[in-house]
Amino acid sequence: MKKFFDESSRYIMNTYNRFPVVLRKGRGMKVWSSDGKEYLDFVGGVAVNILGHCHPRVVVAIQKQAQRLLHVSNYYYIEPQIKLAKLLVEHSFADKVFFCNSGAEANEAAIKLARKYSKEQISPKRFEIITAKNSFHGRTLATLTATGQERFQKGFEPLVPGFKYVSFNDINAMSKTITKDTCAVMLEPIQGEGGVKLPDHDYLKEVRDLCNEHNILLILDEVQTGMGRTGKLFAYEHFGIMPDIMTLAKGLGGGVPIGAMLATDKVASAFQPGNHASTFGGNPLVCAAAVATIETLLEDGFILDQCNRMSKYLRGKLEQLMEEFPSLIVEIRGKGLLLGMEMTRDGDPIVRACLEKGVLINCAAGNVLRFIPSLIVQQKDIDRLIDVLDEVLRKFS
């Protein structure tokens, strides 16, 4: 494996702190490294592989589409793209969809749409967007600015003007920050990269009411929470509200890179030909994979039911660990199969110790172990995770 590490260091920019593993094959909840070692995957490509690695239905859809048509320009109508858009609209609040390649691109599109709609339909002075502290919306310059964490922004100044930050879950702070220049509020229903932080149940409804009162748009970033991750197809369904704009990516394609920005007809009408575009956005291959992913998710509700059952089981097991290691574990929080375990110490050594024992987990916000497995996870997989965590935590307690 040293050859892989050396060549990676030589040819690839140093933008990731990579673990010393070369993953070569995956199936379901498991992946295998180049030296043949098996790992149980509770990272899932960072909430991407919602149906597990190489789900047969997604693989077959990709194979068939690859033999038929890989890519054409959006100058022409694309059959799988239309089918995917119809599926998303029929199962959400939205009327229209724009396709791109990632969550950051979807959020860029949402920012542009919100500004254009507000300037044209309400006031040419409206351009500011309010986001939450501790949020994460992407790595492009605009979405980096929207992200309410200075550690991601350092070194990339000057940032894009027009963003203000308020504390997450503080409706009074939100109300005080809205001005005549505000065009939208942009929030994650659950802050994933920020440490799996949930709002109070009424918070998003109160934000929705504020937006209605001031005639501003509500953008929900569901890049991580969407596509069944929280036990419903979209996280906003838990809170009894509907946004004006929503962004998706990660799990949408079941493992291939695709993003989407959804909106109501009223708001979407602000985009006309030439206002926004993406060369690869919604191409035949990725849309075929996404159609297979969504259709599998929706069939009989089995996978969403499985997500809720396994969420309850995993949370219960993590809470038992918290009782066993009170000096190490502060809190278990999350929804569906987006769960976090806040630690009293740096989480990275725990992640690395689990890796050595053949279990992949993730750390967010420095001290929150994040569990984002595929929605097909089984009780036996969770039992294996808990056994390894128990063994590792004993060494750190």
C-alpha beads as a LAMMPS data file, in Angstrom:
LAMMPS data file: protein, C-alpha beads

397 atoms
396 bonds

1 atom types
1 bond types

-500.0 500.0 xlo xhi
-500.0 500.0 ylo yhi
-500.0 500.0 zlo zhi

Masses

1 110.0

Atoms # bond

1 1 1 0.000 0.000 0.000
2 1 1 2.971 2.313 0.427
3 1 1 3.005 2.782 -3.355
4 1 1 -0.567 4.135 -3.250
5 1 1 0.259 6.527 -0.411
6 1 1 3.426 7.777 -2.102
7 1 1 1.753 8.319 -5.481
8 1 1 -1.227 10.023 -3.867
9 1 1 1.112 12.439 -2.068
10 1 1 2.982 13.089 -5.292
11 1 1 0.059 13.637 -7.660
12 1 1 -3.002 14.696 -5.618
13 1 1 -3.430 18.024 -3.828
14 1 1 -3.221 17.781 -0.062
15 1 1 -6.812 18.734 0.786
16 1 1 -7.782 15.706 2.906
17 1 1 -6.415 14.101 6.054
18 1 1 -6.784 10.600 4.692
19 1 1 -6.791 7.401 6.721
20 1 1 -4.104 4.844 5.752
21 1 1 -6.510 2.584 3.866
22 1 1 -7.068 2.033 0.137
23 1 1 -10.680 0.929 -0.332
24 1 1 -11.184 -1.166 -3.438
25 1 1 -14.547 -2.938 -3.235
26 1 1 -17.889 -2.500 -1.486
27 1 1 -21.126 -4.411 -1.097
28 1 1 -24.019 -3.497 1.155
29 1 1 -22.709 -2.346 4.539
30 1 1 -19.158 -3.592 3.937
31 1 1 -16.054 -2.396 2.114
32 1 1 -12.727 -4.128 1.499
33 1 1 -9.269 -2.591 1.267
34 1 1 -6.598 -3.401 -1.296
35 1 1 -4.925 -5.773 1.166
36 1 1 -8.175 -7.729 1.619
37 1 1 -9.233 -6.403 5.038
38 1 1 -12.984 -6.121 5.609
39 1 1 -14.574 -3.025 7.164
40 1 1 -18.096 -2.354 8.419
41 1 1 -19.063 1.064 7.055
42 1 1 -20.988 3.481 9.280
43 1 1 -19.878 6.496 7.222
44 1 1 -21.607 5.536 3.975
45 1 1 -19.586 7.886 1.818
46 1 1 -20.630 10.688 4.222
47 1 1 -24.386 9.994 4.031
48 1 1 -24.254 9.228 0.296
49 1 1 -24.696 5.459 -0.024
50 1 1 -28.225 5.313 1.369
51 1 1 -28.890 1.911 -0.212
52 1 1 -25.483 0.544 0.676
53 1 1 -22.509 -0.011 -1.580
54 1 1 -23.282 -1.137 -5.132
55 1 1 -26.991 -1.757 -4.647
56 1 1 -27.999 -4.160 -7.456
57 1 1 -30.858 -1.995 -8.712
58 1 1 -28.674 1.108 -8.935
59 1 1 -25.816 -0.818 -10.572
60 1 1 -28.121 -2.304 -13.224
61 1 1 -29.639 1.121 -13.925
62 1 1 -26.153 2.567 -14.452
63 1 1 -25.099 -0.334 -16.669
64 1 1 -28.166 -0.087 -18.894
65 1 1 -27.919 3.680 -19.208
66 1 1 -24.179 3.548 -19.909
67 1 1 -24.868 1.264 -22.867
68 1 1 -27.573 3.614 -24.143
69 1 1 -26.379 7.206 -23.574
70 1 1 -23.797 8.625 -21.165
71 1 1 -24.053 12.350 -21.707
72 1 1 -25.752 14.958 -23.844
73 1 1 -26.114 18.682 -23.363
74 1 1 -29.051 20.291 -21.621
75 1 1 -29.737 21.933 -24.979
76 1 1 -31.868 18.822 -25.513
77 1 1 -34.553 17.034 -23.517
78 1 1 -33.193 14.173 -21.398
79 1 1 -35.621 11.348 -20.618
80 1 1 -34.157 10.119 -17.266
81 1 1 -33.876 13.744 -16.104
82 1 1 -37.575 14.362 -16.736
83 1 1 -38.494 11.123 -14.953
84 1 1 -36.351 12.072 -11.944
85 1 1 -37.800 15.585 -11.758
86 1 1 -41.319 14.154 -11.836
87 1 1 -40.521 11.777 -8.977
88 1 1 -39.095 14.586 -6.843
89 1 1 -42.004 16.947 -7.506
90 1 1 -44.666 14.297 -6.898
91 1 1 -43.173 13.448 -3.490
92 1 1 -42.307 16.931 -2.195
93 1 1 -43.637 20.475 -1.813
94 1 1 -41.942 21.566 -5.059
95 1 1 -43.161 22.288 -8.578
96 1 1 -39.852 22.601 -10.407
97 1 1 -36.323 21.150 -10.178
98 1 1 -32.877 22.324 -11.307
99 1 1 -30.153 19.658 -11.516
100 1 1 -26.456 20.087 -10.810
101 1 1 -23.563 17.964 -9.510
102 1 1 -23.202 18.522 -5.761
103 1 1 -24.658 20.006 -2.615
104 1 1 -22.543 23.132 -2.899
105 1 1 -23.780 23.697 -6.457
106 1 1 -27.374 23.156 -5.358
107 1 1 -26.925 25.755 -2.611
108 1 1 -25.283 28.181 -5.063
109 1 1 -28.339 27.793 -7.294
110 1 1 -30.646 28.410 -4.320
111 1 1 -28.763 31.585 -3.370
112 1 1 -28.942 32.908 -6.923
113 1 1 -32.625 32.058 -7.304
114 1 1 -33.543 33.678 -3.983
115 1 1 -31.737 36.893 -4.883
116 1 1 -33.140 37.100 -8.395
117 1 1 -36.711 36.367 -7.338
118 1 1 -36.561 38.878 -4.490
119 1 1 -35.021 41.654 -6.577
120 1 1 -37.530 41.228 -9.379
121 1 1 -40.690 40.468 -7.431
122 1 1 -40.288 42.383 -4.164
123 1 1 -37.510 44.994 -4.053
124 1 1 -34.267 45.584 -5.992
125 1 1 -32.584 46.265 -2.636
126 1 1 -33.213 42.763 -1.302
127 1 1 -30.140 40.550 -1.418
128 1 1 -29.152 39.515 2.132
129 1 1 -29.490 35.933 3.318
130 1 1 -29.551 34.915 6.969
131 1 1 -27.898 31.610 7.873
132 1 1 -27.106 29.915 11.171
133 1 1 -23.904 29.855 13.145
134 1 1 -22.329 26.399 13.095
135 1 1 -23.958 25.648 9.736
136 1 1 -22.319 24.078 6.696
137 1 1 -23.491 24.818 3.145
138 1 1 -20.513 24.041 0.897
139 1 1 -17.010 24.910 -0.239
140 1 1 -17.586 27.317 -3.131
141 1 1 -16.969 30.961 -2.292
142 1 1 -20.664 31.836 -1.857
143 1 1 -21.599 28.685 0.055
144 1 1 -18.453 29.003 2.150
145 1 1 -19.640 32.484 3.082
146 1 1 -23.101 31.108 3.855
147 1 1 -21.453 28.582 6.162
148 1 1 -21.515 29.965 9.693
149 1 1 -18.106 28.666 10.756
150 1 1 -15.042 30.902 10.582
151 1 1 -12.631 27.958 10.530
152 1 1 -13.788 27.073 7.006
153 1 1 -13.602 30.685 5.804
154 1 1 -10.134 31.590 7.067
155 1 1 -7.723 32.388 4.259
156 1 1 -10.383 32.907 1.593
157 1 1 -11.286 36.508 2.375
158 1 1 -12.783 38.762 1.146
159 1 1 -15.964 36.748 1.383
160 1 1 -19.107 37.293 -0.657
161 1 1 -21.186 40.186 0.740
162 1 1 -24.793 39.727 1.769
163 1 1 -24.774 37.086 4.508
164 1 1 -25.659 37.429 8.189
165 1 1 -25.427 34.778 10.896
166 1 1 -27.639 34.045 13.889
167 1 1 -27.530 31.361 16.544
168 1 1 -29.292 28.184 15.479
169 1 1 -32.558 27.539 17.315
170 1 1 -32.870 31.168 18.501
171 1 1 -36.026 32.647 16.999
172 1 1 -35.547 36.000 18.760
173 1 1 -32.118 36.432 17.188
174 1 1 -33.591 35.571 13.806
175 1 1 -36.402 38.095 14.213
176 1 1 -34.002 40.885 15.207
177 1 1 -31.693 40.219 12.230
178 1 1 -34.339 40.478 9.495
179 1 1 -34.287 43.860 7.723
180 1 1 -35.765 45.406 4.584
181 1 1 -32.699 44.045 2.738
182 1 1 -33.310 40.413 3.735
183 1 1 -34.377 38.169 0.867
184 1 1 -34.129 34.706 2.457
185 1 1 -33.342 32.539 5.445
186 1 1 -31.209 29.461 4.711
187 1 1 -31.079 26.639 7.271
188 1 1 -30.276 22.971 7.657
189 1 1 -33.184 21.210 9.418
190 1 1 -30.489 19.362 11.376
191 1 1 -26.918 20.641 11.460
192 1 1 -24.848 17.662 10.343
193 1 1 -21.278 18.904 9.945
194 1 1 -21.911 21.224 12.872
195 1 1 -22.226 18.270 15.239
196 1 1 -25.689 16.743 14.599
197 1 1 -27.628 19.552 16.257
198 1 1 -31.433 19.536 16.209
199 1 1 -33.703 22.549 16.667
200 1 1 -36.634 22.636 19.059
201 1 1 -39.680 21.109 17.395
202 1 1 -41.420 24.488 16.909
203 1 1 -38.340 26.419 15.749
204 1 1 -38.655 25.806 12.003
205 1 1 -42.370 26.564 12.133
206 1 1 -41.581 29.853 13.857
207 1 1 -38.983 30.619 11.176
208 1 1 -41.547 29.798 8.500
209 1 1 -44.010 32.184 10.139
210 1 1 -41.365 34.924 10.287
211 1 1 -40.605 34.456 6.593
212 1 1 -44.299 34.708 5.751
213 1 1 -44.670 37.824 7.888
214 1 1 -41.772 39.619 6.185
215 1 1 -42.376 38.156 2.703
216 1 1 -38.969 36.493 2.523
217 1 1 -38.023 33.047 1.274
218 1 1 -37.212 29.977 3.351
219 1 1 -34.426 27.807 1.921
220 1 1 -33.864 24.414 3.516
221 1 1 -30.508 22.750 2.900
222 1 1 -31.412 19.053 2.932
223 1 1 -28.188 17.907 1.301
224 1 1 -27.474 15.642 4.276
225 1 1 -30.944 15.207 5.786
226 1 1 -32.858 14.449 2.588
227 1 1 -33.598 11.154 0.823
228 1 1 -34.837 9.216 3.828
229 1 1 -31.892 9.914 6.115
230 1 1 -34.118 11.078 9.006
231 1 1 -36.825 8.426 8.588
232 1 1 -38.961 10.515 6.241
233 1 1 -38.127 11.277 2.630
234 1 1 -37.329 14.881 3.597
235 1 1 -36.591 16.225 7.071
236 1 1 -38.981 19.183 6.745
237 1 1 -41.846 16.660 6.963
238 1 1 -41.027 16.145 10.657
239 1 1 -41.688 19.804 11.436
240 1 1 -45.027 20.422 9.708
241 1 1 -43.734 23.102 7.313
242 1 1 -42.858 23.544 3.659
243 1 1 -39.941 25.623 2.342
244 1 1 -39.902 27.801 -0.762
245 1 1 -36.614 26.281 -1.926
246 1 1 -34.889 23.026 -0.954
247 1 1 -31.509 21.609 -1.905
248 1 1 -30.541 17.954 -2.232
249 1 1 -27.417 15.936 -3.073
250 1 1 -25.526 13.168 -1.221
251 1 1 -28.038 10.299 -1.070
252 1 1 -29.996 11.426 -4.131
253 1 1 -27.915 9.372 -6.574
254 1 1 -27.224 6.342 -4.406
255 1 1 -23.485 6.865 -4.871
256 1 1 -23.111 8.953 -8.030
257 1 1 -22.566 12.747 -7.963
258 1 1 -25.816 14.648 -8.428
259 1 1 -27.401 17.670 -6.777
260 1 1 -30.817 19.268 -7.108
261 1 1 -32.475 22.552 -6.223
262 1 1 -36.255 22.358 -5.848
263 1 1 -38.675 25.292 -5.684
264 1 1 -42.286 26.313 -5.970
265 1 1 -43.552 27.540 -9.354
266 1 1 -43.817 31.085 -8.021
267 1 1 -40.149 31.252 -7.056
268 1 1 -38.786 29.082 -9.873
269 1 1 -40.259 31.440 -12.474
270 1 1 -37.456 33.916 -11.688
271 1 1 -35.012 31.665 -13.545
272 1 1 -35.186 32.014 -17.310
273 1 1 -32.867 30.647 -20.052
274 1 1 -29.390 32.037 -19.557
275 1 1 -29.783 32.805 -15.832
276 1 1 -28.232 29.581 -14.557
277 1 1 -26.852 26.362 -16.010
278 1 1 -24.691 23.274 -15.485
279 1 1 -22.958 21.306 -18.239
280 1 1 -23.148 17.972 -16.429
281 1 1 -26.196 18.748 -14.281
282 1 1 -28.863 16.078 -14.646
283 1 1 -27.083 14.080 -17.308
284 1 1 -28.583 10.715 -18.390
285 1 1 -26.248 8.489 -16.366
286 1 1 -26.641 10.100 -12.949
287 1 1 -30.378 10.634 -13.390
288 1 1 -30.891 6.951 -14.204
289 1 1 -29.057 6.059 -10.987
290 1 1 -31.101 8.567 -8.981
291 1 1 -34.397 7.277 -10.408
292 1 1 -33.469 3.738 -9.362
293 1 1 -32.486 5.022 -5.903
294 1 1 -35.716 6.923 -5.289
295 1 1 -37.946 4.180 -6.650
296 1 1 -36.232 1.685 -4.352
297 1 1 -36.632 4.045 -1.393
298 1 1 -40.326 4.581 -2.012
299 1 1 -41.442 1.035 -2.703
300 1 1 -43.811 -0.001 0.082
301 1 1 -41.997 2.304 2.507
302 1 1 -39.867 -0.665 3.563
303 1 1 -36.528 1.122 3.682
304 1 1 -37.906 4.158 5.531
305 1 1 -39.522 1.799 8.067
306 1 1 -36.193 0.011 8.366
307 1 1 -34.458 3.350 8.944
308 1 1 -36.789 4.202 11.827
309 1 1 -36.494 0.771 13.440
310 1 1 -32.715 0.739 13.226
311 1 1 -32.514 4.337 14.427
312 1 1 -34.391 3.405 17.585
313 1 1 -32.188 0.351 18.105
314 1 1 -28.927 2.231 17.483
315 1 1 -29.925 5.132 19.719
316 1 1 -30.812 2.722 22.508
317 1 1 -27.438 0.998 22.256
318 1 1 -25.571 4.327 22.194
319 1 1 -27.489 5.474 25.268
320 1 1 -26.397 2.294 27.053
321 1 1 -22.806 3.228 26.238
322 1 1 -23.422 6.702 27.640
323 1 1 -24.564 5.149 30.924
324 1 1 -21.449 2.973 30.921
325 1 1 -19.019 5.809 30.103
326 1 1 -20.474 8.992 31.670
327 1 1 -17.063 10.654 31.833
328 1 1 -16.619 10.299 28.062
329 1 1 -20.095 10.710 26.546
330 1 1 -22.123 13.897 26.959
331 1 1 -25.200 13.344 24.806
332 1 1 -26.806 11.209 22.093
333 1 1 -28.806 13.210 19.564
334 1 1 -30.142 13.101 16.036
335 1 1 -33.000 11.742 13.996
336 1 1 -33.322 8.645 11.831
337 1 1 -29.916 7.366 10.815
338 1 1 -28.199 10.696 11.361
339 1 1 -27.070 10.269 14.956
340 1 1 -24.331 11.975 16.931
341 1 1 -22.569 11.085 20.155
342 1 1 -20.963 14.125 21.783
343 1 1 -17.745 13.324 23.613
344 1 1 -15.816 15.105 26.330
345 1 1 -12.663 14.669 24.280
346 1 1 -11.350 14.845 20.715
347 1 1 -13.083 12.213 18.612
348 1 1 -10.342 11.561 16.059
349 1 1 -8.359 9.002 18.138
350 1 1 -11.603 7.069 18.692
351 1 1 -12.330 7.077 14.959
352 1 1 -8.827 5.766 14.249
353 1 1 -9.061 3.086 16.934
354 1 1 -12.351 1.860 15.432
355 1 1 -10.731 1.814 11.993
356 1 1 -8.008 -0.490 13.288
357 1 1 -10.739 -2.841 14.501
358 1 1 -12.526 -2.860 11.142
359 1 1 -15.328 -0.343 11.724
360 1 1 -15.565 2.980 9.894
361 1 1 -17.117 5.897 11.773
362 1 1 -16.884 9.659 11.405
363 1 1 -16.271 12.682 13.613
364 1 1 -17.945 16.077 13.174
365 1 1 -17.235 19.359 14.960
366 1 1 -14.139 17.879 16.590
367 1 1 -15.809 15.897 19.370
368 1 1 -19.046 14.433 17.985
369 1 1 -18.952 10.879 16.682
370 1 1 -21.378 10.849 13.741
371 1 1 -23.147 7.681 12.622
372 1 1 -24.567 7.911 9.089
373 1 1 -24.822 4.338 7.837
374 1 1 -26.765 3.134 4.835
375 1 1 -30.488 2.822 5.444
376 1 1 -30.199 -0.941 4.884
377 1 1 -28.192 -1.358 8.105
378 1 1 -29.138 -4.433 10.137
379 1 1 -29.262 -5.114 13.865
380 1 1 -26.206 -7.381 13.590
381 1 1 -24.233 -4.470 12.070
382 1 1 -25.193 -2.204 14.949
383 1 1 -24.237 -4.896 17.467
384 1 1 -20.800 -5.131 15.857
385 1 1 -20.389 -1.339 15.977
386 1 1 -21.351 -1.221 19.657
387 1 1 -18.975 -4.069 20.558
388 1 1 -16.082 -2.188 18.931
389 1 1 -17.050 1.146 20.478
390 1 1 -17.316 -0.460 23.902
391 1 1 -13.856 -1.979 23.541
392 1 1 -12.344 1.292 22.275
393 1 1 -13.972 3.527 24.872
394 1 1 -12.674 1.331 27.696
395 1 1 -9.163 2.268 26.599
396 1 1 -9.964 5.976 26.736
397 1 1 -12.010 6.011 29.937

Bonds

1 1 1 2
2 1 2 3
3 1 3 4
4 1 4 5
5 1 5 6
6 1 6 7
7 1 7 8
8 1 8 9
9 1 9 10
10 1 10 11
11 1 11 12
12 1 12 13
13 1 13 14
14 1 14 15
15 1 15 16
16 1 16 17
17 1 17 18
18 1 18 19
19 1 19 20
20 1 20 21
21 1 21 22
22 1 22 23
23 1 23 24
24 1 24 25
25 1 25 26
26 1 26 27
27 1 27 28
28 1 28 29
29 1 29 30
30 1 30 31
31 1 31 32
32 1 32 33
33 1 33 34
34 1 34 35
35 1 35 36
36 1 36 37
37 1 37 38
38 1 38 39
39 1 39 40
40 1 40 41
41 1 41 42
42 1 42 43
43 1 43 44
44 1 44 45
45 1 45 46
46 1 46 47
47 1 47 48
48 1 48 49
49 1 49 50
50 1 50 51
51 1 51 52
52 1 52 53
53 1 53 54
54 1 54 55
55 1 55 56
56 1 56 57
57 1 57 58
58 1 58 59
59 1 59 60
60 1 60 61
61 1 61 62
62 1 62 63
63 1 63 64
64 1 64 65
65 1 65 66
66 1 66 67
67 1 67 68
68 1 68 69
69 1 69 70
70 1 70 71
71 1 71 72
72 1 72 73
73 1 73 74
74 1 74 75
75 1 75 76
76 1 76 77
77 1 77 78
78 1 78 79
79 1 79 80
80 1 80 81
81 1 81 82
82 1 82 83
83 1 83 84
84 1 84 85
85 1 85 86
86 1 86 87
87 1 87 88
88 1 88 89
89 1 89 90
90 1 90 91
91 1 91 92
92 1 92 93
93 1 93 94
94 1 94 95
95 1 95 96
96 1 96 97
97 1 97 98
98 1 98 99
99 1 99 100
100 1 100 101
101 1 101 102
102 1 102 103
103 1 103 104
104 1 104 105
105 1 105 106
106 1 106 107
107 1 107 108
108 1 108 109
109 1 109 110
110 1 110 111
111 1 111 112
112 1 112 113
113 1 113 114
114 1 114 115
115 1 115 116
116 1 116 117
117 1 117 118
118 1 118 119
119 1 119 120
120 1 120 121
121 1 121 122
122 1 122 123
123 1 123 124
124 1 124 125
125 1 125 126
126 1 126 127
127 1 127 128
128 1 128 129
129 1 129 130
130 1 130 131
131 1 131 132
132 1 132 133
133 1 133 134
134 1 134 135
135 1 135 136
136 1 136 137
137 1 137 138
138 1 138 139
139 1 139 140
140 1 140 141
141 1 141 142
142 1 142 143
143 1 143 144
144 1 144 145
145 1 145 146
146 1 146 147
147 1 147 148
148 1 148 149
149 1 149 150
150 1 150 151
151 1 151 152
152 1 152 153
153 1 153 154
154 1 154 155
155 1 155 156
156 1 156 157
157 1 157 158
158 1 158 159
159 1 159 160
160 1 160 161
161 1 161 162
162 1 162 163
163 1 163 164
164 1 164 165
165 1 165 166
166 1 166 167
167 1 167 168
168 1 168 169
169 1 169 170
170 1 170 171
171 1 171 172
172 1 172 173
173 1 173 174
174 1 174 175
175 1 175 176
176 1 176 177
177 1 177 178
178 1 178 179
179 1 179 180
180 1 180 181
181 1 181 182
182 1 182 183
183 1 183 184
184 1 184 185
185 1 185 186
186 1 186 187
187 1 187 188
188 1 188 189
189 1 189 190
190 1 190 191
191 1 191 192
192 1 192 193
193 1 193 194
194 1 194 195
195 1 195 196
196 1 196 197
197 1 197 198
198 1 198 199
199 1 199 200
200 1 200 201
201 1 201 202
202 1 202 203
203 1 203 204
204 1 204 205
205 1 205 206
206 1 206 207
207 1 207 208
208 1 208 209
209 1 209 210
210 1 210 211
211 1 211 212
212 1 212 213
213 1 213 214
214 1 214 215
215 1 215 216
216 1 216 217
217 1 217 218
218 1 218 219
219 1 219 220
220 1 220 221
221 1 221 222
222 1 222 223
223 1 223 224
224 1 224 225
225 1 225 226
226 1 226 227
227 1 227 228
228 1 228 229
229 1 229 230
230 1 230 231
231 1 231 232
232 1 232 233
233 1 233 234
234 1 234 235
235 1 235 236
236 1 236 237
237 1 237 238
238 1 238 239
239 1 239 240
240 1 240 241
241 1 241 242
242 1 242 243
243 1 243 244
244 1 244 245
245 1 245 246
246 1 246 247
247 1 247 248
248 1 248 249
249 1 249 250
250 1 250 251
251 1 251 252
252 1 252 253
253 1 253 254
254 1 254 255
255 1 255 256
256 1 256 257
257 1 257 258
258 1 258 259
259 1 259 260
260 1 260 261
261 1 261 262
262 1 262 263
263 1 263 264
264 1 264 265
265 1 265 266
266 1 266 267
267 1 267 268
268 1 268 269
269 1 269 270
270 1 270 271
271 1 271 272
272 1 272 273
273 1 273 274
274 1 274 275
275 1 275 276
276 1 276 277
277 1 277 278
278 1 278 279
279 1 279 280
280 1 280 281
281 1 281 282
282 1 282 283
283 1 283 284
284 1 284 285
285 1 285 286
286 1 286 287
287 1 287 288
288 1 288 289
289 1 289 290
290 1 290 291
291 1 291 292
292 1 292 293
293 1 293 294
294 1 294 295
295 1 295 296
296 1 296 297
297 1 297 298
298 1 298 299
299 1 299 300
300 1 300 301
301 1 301 302
302 1 302 303
303 1 303 304
304 1 304 305
305 1 305 306
306 1 306 307
307 1 307 308
308 1 308 309
309 1 309 310
310 1 310 311
311 1 311 312
312 1 312 313
313 1 313 314
314 1 314 315
315 1 315 316
316 1 316 317
317 1 317 318
318 1 318 319
319 1 319 320
320 1 320 321
321 1 321 322
322 1 322 323
323 1 323 324
324 1 324 325
325 1 325 326
326 1 326 327
327 1 327 328
328 1 328 329
329 1 329 330
330 1 330 331
331 1 331 332
332 1 332 333
333 1 333 334
334 1 334 335
335 1 335 336
336 1 336 337
337 1 337 338
338 1 338 339
339 1 339 340
340 1 340 341
341 1 341 342
342 1 342 343
343 1 343 344
344 1 344 345
345 1 345 346
346 1 346 347
347 1 347 348
348 1 348 349
349 1 349 350
350 1 350 351
351 1 351 352
352 1 352 353
353 1 353 354
354 1 354 355
355 1 355 356
356 1 356 357
357 1 357 358
358 1 358 359
359 1 359 360
360 1 360 361
361 1 361 362
362 1 362 363
363 1 363 364
364 1 364 365
365 1 365 366
366 1 366 367
367 1 367 368
368 1 368 369
369 1 369 370
370 1 370 371
371 1 371 372
372 1 372 373
373 1 373 374
374 1 374 375
375 1 375 376
376 1 376 377
377 1 377 378
378 1 378 379
379 1 379 380
380 1 380 381
381 1 381 382
382 1 382 383
383 1 383 384
384 1 384 385
385 1 385 386
386 1 386 387
387 1 387 388
388 1 388 389
389 1 389 390
390 1 390 391
391 1 391 392
392 1 392 393
393 1 393 394
394 1 394 395
395 1 395 396
396 1 396 397
